[in-house]
Amino acid sequence: MWYEIQEDFVIFAIKAQPNASKNKIAGLYDDSLKITIKAPAVEGAANKELVKFLSKTFKVPKSSIEFVGGETSKRKRIKLPRSKKVEEFIASMEKS
């Protein structure tokens, strides 16, 4: 399962692809949400860009997004606050 919903937060399993042409959610890949990131995977640049992208996409503060695993790997687990926007996104991904 690419997500896990808790009472007040959601954890996404993410497959990050750095050095992409643009930041975007590329769909589901195995049991992960594939996200392409423009920044290279050097000195945490891709992680910073990923947090910024998720913050804008789900309208949550960057400070409320945290890595719970895989910070130095392409496969990451990221914890976000649970919100209507996040739940709507999960529902839309489940339909496609």
PERA-V396601 format. One record per backbone hydrogen bond with DSSP energy under -0.5 kcal/mol. CO is the residue of the C=O (numbers start at 0). NH is the residue of the N-H. E is the energy in kcal/mol with one decimal. If there is no record, write none. Layout:
BEGIN
co->[CO CO]
nh->[NH NH]
e->[E E]
END
This chain:
BEGIN
co->[1 3 3 7 8 9 9 10 11 11 12 13 13 14 15 16 23 23 26 28 31 31 32 33 33 34 35 36 38 39 39 41 43 44 45 46 47 48 49 50 51 52 53 54 54 60 61 63 65 68 69 73 73 75 76 76 77 77 78 79 82 83 84 85 86 87 88 89 90 91]
nh->[12 5 10 81 5 11 79 3 13 77 32 15 75 34 17 36 25 35 33 31 28 33 14 25 26 16 23 19 18 41 45 44 47 48 49 50 51 52 53 54 55 56 57 58 59 63 64 65 78 76 72 15 75 13 67 68 11 79 65 9 86 87 88 89 90 91 92 93 94 95]
e->[-2.9 -0.5 -2.7 -1.9 -3.0 -0.5 -3.1 -1.8 -0.6 -2.4 -3.0 -0.7 -3.2 -2.2 -0.5 -2.7 -0.7 -2.6 -3.2 -1.8 -3.1 -0.7 -2.2 -2.7 -0.7 -2.3 -1.9 -2.6 -1.8 -1.9 -0.8 -2.2 -2.3 -2.3 -2.5 -2.4 -2.3 -2.6 -2.7 -2.4 -2.2 -2.8 -2.5 -0.7 -1.5 -1.7 -1.6 -0.5 -3.4 -2.7 -1.7 -3.2 -0.7 -3.2 -3.3 -1.0 -2.8 -0.5 -2.2 -3.0 -2.4 -2.6 -2.0 -2.4 -2.3 -2.2 -2.3 -2.1 -1.4 -1.2]
END
